[in-house]
Amino acid sequence: YYSHLDQGKMVRADLHEGLDNTLIILGSLMKNEVLIEKEYSQLPEIECNPDELNQVWTNLLTNAYQAMKKHPESKIWIRTRRTEDGPAEGVLVEIEDNGPGIPESVLPRIWDPFFTTKDQGEGSGLGLGIVKGIVEKHRGSISVESQTGKGTRFKVRLPVHQEKGDAKVAGVFS
């Protein structure tokens, strides 16, 4: 249902609103089986395509939930904060779970299209590849840390401002 990636425009948006809306939508899926802890810092609005970023949050949160399905005391932390990477102002969104973690042998392949560790019929293996593409389209970066038996943390870094000369946003902010 996310096939029209290039059709959205870049606008100023509140990341917390997108994260909260995603949690509302996923609430019926998670059915209170996972404790969600939000640690939001004050963030500026960022120039982005909110629908695309909501896809990123949906994917990362769904993966975390699915990894912890039968895990006791399942918990997901969502943390946000401002960053100063050199001259550019940015934001960092961390989505961390206390699930089983991603095996070290699998970690290098998680971004590969069609790679999945899920049972047949459960996942297409497209999710994290699409997530990475969206984050990079927003001139951001995504990284992952995982420890077997302790959980996984994805870090999404995004700039506050897109470059006005960028073809992807040309004309939107003029």
N, C-alpha and C positions, 0 to 999 in steps of 0.2 A: 504493500500500500504506500510505499515511499518511492515511487518510480520517477517522479517529476522533480528531481533535485535541482536542476538549473533554472527552474521557473520562478523561484522565490527571489524577492528583492531583499537587499540589506537594509535594515532599519535599526533604530536604537531600541534596545529591549532590556528588560530586567531579568537576569538569569534566575533569580530566586522564584519569580513567577512561573517560569518555564519548568523548573525543577518541581515546584509544588503541584502544578497542573499534571505533570507526568506521574507524580505519586498518587494523585487522586484517580487518574485513569488506571494505574496499576493496582490500586487498592483492592479491587475485586479479584484480581489474579492472586495477590499475596494473602488475602483473607486473614489478616492479622497473624500470619504464621511467622513473620519476621518483624523484629523490632527495628524501627527506623529512627536514627538519632541525627538530627540536623544541627550542625554547628555553622551557622551563617555569620559571616562578617559583613560589614557595610561595604557594598560594591557599587561602583558607578554603572550606569547603563552602558551596554557595549553595542557596537555596530555589528550586526549579525543577521542571519536568517533564522528567526526563532523556531520555525517549523523544523528546520534541519537540525538545530541543536537539541530540540525536544526528542528527535529521533536518536541522537547520541545518548541522552539520559535514559530513554526508554530501553535501549539496547543494553547499556551497562547495568542498569538496575535489574532488568529481567535476567541477564546472565548471572548476576550475584544471587538473586532469589533462587534460580534453578540450581545453582551450585550447592545451595544450602538446604534444599528441600527437606531432607530428613535429619538435618543437623540439629542437635539440641542447642537451645539458647541462641538461635540464629539472629544476627544483628547486622545492619548495614548503617554505616556512617556516611553522611554527606557533609563535606566541609567546603567552605568557600573562603577565599581571601584575596586581597589585592596583591599584586606583585610589581616589582620594578625591575624588569630585565633590561639593563642598559638604559637607553634613553626612552624606551617604549613602556608605556603603562599597560599593565595586563591584569588578568584575573586567573585564579587557579581554582578548579573544581576537583575535589577528590571524592571518589566513590570507593569505599572500602568495605569488605565483608570479613566475617570471621569463619568462613567456610573452609573446605578442605584444601584450598589453594590449587594452583595450576602446576602440574608436575614439570620439573626443570626440562625434561626432554621435549615437552610440548610447547613451552613458552616461546621459542623462536618462531613457531609456525602459526601463532594465533591470529596474525594479521593476514595470512594467506587466504585468498578466495577459496571457498568450498571446503576449507579445513574445519572439521568439527570433532569434538570428543563426545558429542551427544549421541544417544541411540538413534538408529535410523528412523526417520520420520519426525524427529523432535527438533532438529535444527538444520538450516541450509548451509551453515558455514559462511554465510555472507555478512553476518552482522558486524564483526569487528573490522573487516575490510572496509565496509561502508562507513563505519564510525571514523576510522582513520582518514578516509577520503574527505569527509565533511569537516573534520577538525583542520586538516591541511588546507582545504579550500578557504577556511576562515583565517589562514595564516597563523594557525596555532600548532600545538604539538600534543601528542598523547604518549604517555609512558605507563608501564605496568611494573609493579613489584609483587612478587608472590612467594609465600613460604608454605611448603607442604604442611598441612595440619594446622596452620595458623591463619590463613586467609589471603586475600588478594586486594591490592589497592591500585586503582587506575587514577592517573593524574592528567587532567586536561587543562592545558594552558592556552588562553585566548587573549589576543590583543583587545584593548578597549576601542581603538580606532583602526579602521581599515584604511589603506592608502588610497587617496582619492584618484590617483592615476591608474589604479588597478582596473583592468578591463572588467572584472567581475562586479565592481561597484560603480563603474563610471556612469555618471549621469544621475545616480541616486542621490548624491549629496550636493549637487550643484545648486 
